[in-house]
Amino acid sequence: MNPPWWKTCVAYQIYPRSFCDSDGDGVGDLRGIISKLDYLERLGIGMLWLCPVYASPNDDNGYDISDYEALQPEFGTLDDWIALRDGLHARGIRLVMDLVANHSSDEHAWFIESRAAKDSAKRDWYIWRPPAADGGPPNDWQSVFGGPAWEFDAASGEYYLHLFSKKQPDLNWENTAFRAELFAMMRRWVELGVDGFRMDVINLISKPEGLGAGGDEGGMDRALNGPRMRDHLAEMRREVFAGTDLVTIGETPGMPLELAREVTDERAPLLDMQFHFEHVDLDHAPGASKWDCTPMTMPALRATLSRWQEGMEPHGWNSLYLGNHDQPRAVSRYGDDGRYRRESATLLMTLLLTLKGTPFIYQGDEIGMANVAFDAIDDYRDIETLNAWRWLTGERGFDAAAALAMIRTKSRDNARTPMQWSAAPNAGFSTATPWIAPNPDYAAHNVAAAETDPDSVLHYTRRLIALRRETVALQHGRYCLLDAEHPALWLYERLDASTRCVIALNFSATAQALPAPLNTMRRVLTNVRNPSADTLAAWEARILVPA
Ligand code: TEU
C-alpha cells in the first residue's frame, strides 16, 4: 500500500503578515505569497501550512478569529485565496490551513451573542462561571500570556475563561450545537479545496471536570489532554474527514509521547501527526517561565528527539520542526549565528530533513534567518512579549537591560520579522514601513544574495529536499541512534529494507574524528567545501551511504 502523501513530502510554514507585501501597506498578504509561488516550487516542498488568514482584530495576529469564513481584508479576498490555492495545486503543493478552535475572538458573533445575556442561546458556547465566594475569579488559573485566565463580565456578573488573551475566549466543546456548527464550517473549507488543517492547541479543547472549583491553581497545564479530547477528535474525524485524504496536524503542547503515539496510530488515527514541545522547552527549567533561560545542550536535544523518533514506532508519526512563528530562530538557538552561521544553519536543516516524520521548514530558515536584537521594547509587537515586559520589569524586578536581554533571546517576534528577500529597503518585503522592523542583518542575509552564492543555505536546502524526495530510507526508514554519549557528534542512521543512510552532525566549533567504519562510507552530501575523509569540520553535516 502506498504511504499517504503527507508522509513523503516536505512542508513549509508561512506567517502571512511577514512573508511578502504586494500592495504596499507594510503587511504581508495573499497576493504576496502568490508572487513567490515559483520560489516555493523550486524549493521542492509538497505542503504549505498557512498561519491564520481569517478575519481578526489581531490581538494575537490572527489567532483570535472573528469570522472563520471571511478573509482578513489586509491579507486579501476569497478570490485571492482561490488564486493561491490553484497556484499551489498547479505546482503539486497542498494547502494546509490553520484551524484555531480552542478559542475565538471576543469579537466573533458567537461570543457577542454568548455575552449578551445569561439566557442567550449561545451562552453555553463559551465557558462561563459565577465568581468565587469572595467575588474573585472562579479559580486561580493563569493565562498563557500573563494575568488571570478569567475575565469578569459586569453585565451578567459572571466570568469567562480565556487560556490565552482576554480577547481569546475559550469555546465550550461540551456544547453539541457548537461542535456541529464548527464541523459544518470546516466542511465548507474542505469543499473549497483545502488539503488539511493544522489545529491550534487542539489538546486543550476538553476542560477538566469540575472546572472553576475554587483554589485550583494552574492554567493551560490543567486543561491539557482533557477527559473528552479523544471523543471530540474522533467525532471531528467522522464528521469532517471521513472518506478524504486530507491531513490533520495537531499542535499539542504537553502531550506525552505515549498519548501522541496512540492519537496518531495509523490503524485508528485521531490525528495524522502532532507537534510536541519537548525540544523547544529544553532551555528553561520545568516550571520556570520561558524567559528564565538555561543553556540547552546538544546531548539533551539528541536524547529528547531520539526518544520521540524511537517512541513513535511502529504506528505513530512525528511532525518535525526546529522553529516556527512562536519560537526563536533555530540557528540562534541550536546553532551558532555568529562565525558558523552558514554551517550551523545547514547542519540544522540536515537534522530537520533527515529525521523520520514530516519536516516543517519555517519561512526564512532556508536562508538562515537569525534572531533580532531590537534596541527597545517599543520595537516589539507580540502580545506575549509586551505582557512579559511588564511582568519582568514589574513583579519580577528586572532592570530594563536585563529584561530586554531575556526578550531578545526568547521573544516570538524573533521569528516574525519580515522575510528577507533582498538588500533593497525593508528587505524587499514591502515598499512601505513594515508592521514590524526587519532584522538589520538583511543586507547580507537575503534570498537574492543566496541565489548567487552556490554555498548558500538556500542552495543547500534545495539539494537536501531533492535528496530526501529521491531517498525512500530518508522518508520511511527507521531511525537508529548510533552513539548516545558523544558530547559533540550526533550520529544516526535511517534504515529501510534496501537502503541505509548514516547522518553525522558535528554540533561544535571544533573538528571531530569521524569514527570507523563511518569514515569508509560514501558521502552523498556535506555542508562544507573541502571535507576530509575521516574528520568532520566545525558544524559539518554529512550524509553517508554504504560505499
Ligand atoms: O500556540 C500555542 C502555545 O501554547 C504556544 O506556542 C505559545 O504561543 C507559546 O508557548 C507562548 O510562549 C498557538 C499559536 O501557535 C500561537 O501563535 C498562538 O498565540 C496561541 O496558540 C493561541 O492561539
Boltz pocket constraint, residues with backbone or C-beta under 6 A from the ligand:
constraints:
  - pocket:
      binder: B
      contacts: [[A, 60], [A, 63], [A, 64], [A, 100], [A, 144], [A, 164], [A, 200], [A, 201], [A, 251], [A, 253], [A, 290], [A, 325], [A, 326], [A, 384]]
      max_distance: 6.0
